[in-house]
Amino acid sequence: MQIKKSIERIPGGMMVVPLVLGALINTFAPQALEIGGFTTSLFKNGAPALIGAFLLCMGAGISFKAAPQALLQGGTITLTKLVVAIALGLGVDYLFGMEGIFGLTGVAIIAAMSNSNGGLYAALVGEFGNKRDVGAISILSLNDGPFFTMIALGAAGMANIPLMALVAVLVPLIVGMILGNLDPHMRDFLTKGGPILIPFFAFALGAGINLEMLLQGGLAGILLGALTTFVGGWFNIRADRLVGGSGIAGAAASSTAGNAVATPLAIALSAAPLIAASVITTAILTPILTSWVAKRQQARQPQQTEE
């Protein structure tokens, strides 16, 4: 059987296929992943640990010289997502009022578009990007939570700056960087392990998704996801290229974080189903966009070597 080749024919297949399988099982047979022991630890609750191991492995391939560029890349994409989300959200609110248009409100747009799915980003740049793109997650992790959403909604006083969340992301990256820069043999050993982890944490991420949320969000939620990936992605890709990136990192960041649904209910209660649908929609569309950008980049510069 040609399982691997069949999966790889799908854009971002090593990420998308396990993620969709995890979501299907969690939706229709959730008990199958809750039998305890190693099964539940790996397939249901394993995403954070597996992503941490992935970041350590990929961090080993980041040279100290490349670190400033990675920080610039991450900061630029993060700022772009925030500005675009605010502009579109406030624009809809100003033109159409609090009821919005096509079921989309300004609150929902800001909450969905100002976040990005860190796990999805890590998997996509691990498959299509370079080590510098992976390093950008050290800044992008700041928008994998409600802080910037709260700022955008004018309610920053209700949230704390997630400094420890940033530190928690940086630690495995830094440990990997130190090991990889001290010993080239460790760098080779660790970087080979990164891609192997992708389908495992992709499945675990999918196991946290319930496809019923798509029905609750309806067409408006799907439209919000498409807006996040394609409209927000257009700006993210150009911002990435503006600071020397290939556009892959910008495309990979064009998603909605799962915890965007948990934006304080006093602010986004009515928007929650829309945001939840956007999470699922972008989990499918963002890998397609990233794969397309990667193929175009490959066609433009076939002789380009990975930095």
Rosetta blueprint (number, residue, H / E / L):
1 M L
2 Q L
3 I H
4 K H
5 K H
6 S H
7 I H
8 E H
9 R L
10 I L
11 P L
12 G L
13 G H
14 M H
15 M H
16 V H
17 V H
18 P H
19 L H
20 V H
21 L H
22 G H
23 A H
24 L H
25 I H
26 N H
27 T H
28 F H
29 A L
30 P H
31 Q H
32 A H
33 L H
34 E L
35 I L
36 G L
37 G H
38 F H
39 T H
40 T H
41 S H
42 L H
43 F H
44 K L
45 N L
46 G L
47 A H
48 P H
49 A H
50 L H
51 I H
52 G H
53 A H
54 F H
55 L H
56 L H
57 C H
58 M H
59 G H
60 A L
61 G L
62 I L
63 S L
64 F L
65 K L
66 A L
67 A H
68 P H
69 Q H
70 A H
71 L H
72 L H
73 Q H
74 G H
75 G H
76 T H
77 I H
78 T H
79 L H
80 T H
81 K H
82 L H
83 V H
84 V H
85 A H
86 I H
87 A H
88 L H
89 G H
90 L H
91 G H
92 V H
93 D H
94 Y H
95 L H
96 F H
97 G L
98 M L
99 E L
100 G L
101 I E
102 F L
103 G L
104 L E
105 T L
106 G H
107 V H
108 A H
109 I H
110 I H
111 A H
112 A H
113 M H
114 S L
115 N L
116 S L
117 N L
118 G H
119 G H
120 L H
121 Y H
122 A H
123 A H
124 L H
125 V H
126 G H
127 E H
128 F H
129 G L
130 N L
131 K H
132 R H
133 D H
134 V H
135 G H
136 A L
137 I H
138 S H
139 I H
140 L H
141 S H
142 L H
143 N H
144 D L
145 G L
146 P L
147 F H
148 F H
149 T H
150 M H
151 I H
152 A H
153 L L
154 G L
155 A L
156 A H
157 G H
158 M H
159 A L
160 N L
161 I L
162 P L
163 L H
164 M H
165 A H
166 L H
167 V H
168 A H
169 V H
170 L H
171 V H
172 P H
173 L H
174 I H
175 V H
176 G H
177 M H
178 I H
179 L H
180 G H
181 N H
182 L H
183 D L
184 P H
185 H H
186 M H
187 R H
188 D H
189 F H
190 L H
191 T H
192 K H
193 G H
194 G H
195 P H
196 I H
197 L H
198 I H
199 P H
200 F H
201 F H
202 A H
203 F H
204 A H
205 L H
206 G H
207 A L
208 G L
209 I L
210 N L
211 L L
212 E H
213 M H
214 L H
215 L H
216 Q H
217 G H
218 G H
219 L H
220 A H
221 G H
222 I H
223 L H
224 L H
225 G H
226 A H
227 L H
228 T H
229 T H
230 F H
231 V H
232 G H
233 G H
234 W H
235 F H
236 N H
237 I H
238 R H
239 A H
240 D H
241 R H
242 L H
243 V L
244 G L
245 G L
246 S L
247 G L
248 I H
249 A H
250 G H
251 A H
252 A H
253 A L
254 S L
255 S L
256 T L
257 A L
258 G H
259 N H
260 A H
261 V H
262 A H
263 T L
264 P L
265 L H
266 A H
267 I H
268 A H
269 L L
270 S L
271 A L
272 A H
273 P H
274 L H
275 I H
276 A H
277 A H
278 S H
279 V H
280 I H
281 T H
282 T H
283 A H
284 I H
285 L H
286 T H
287 P H
288 I H
289 L H
290 T H
291 S H
292 W H
293 V H
294 A H
295 K H
296 R H
297 Q H
298 Q H
299 A H
300 R H
301 Q L
302 P L
303 Q L
304 Q L
305 T L
306 E L
307 E L
